[in-house]
């Protein structure tokens, strides 16, 4: 018997591309991690997360905060 663990993936931009949408639909993808490059402002981030959830309502959306001083998303 083979067990598969879900993957956490990322995206390059501020919105989903057709390739991002295809990758999110893969059954082995369990989550998506967002970085500063995915942030423009609160409105854009809200739209991005809604777009992600419209493709995969069950996906875990994470925020990267490693690498020294915590940056996260700036308001």
ABEGO torsion letter per residue (X at the ends): XBBBBBBBBBBABABBBAAAAAAAABAABABBBBBAAABABAAAAAAAAAAAAAABAABBBBBBABGEBBAEBBX
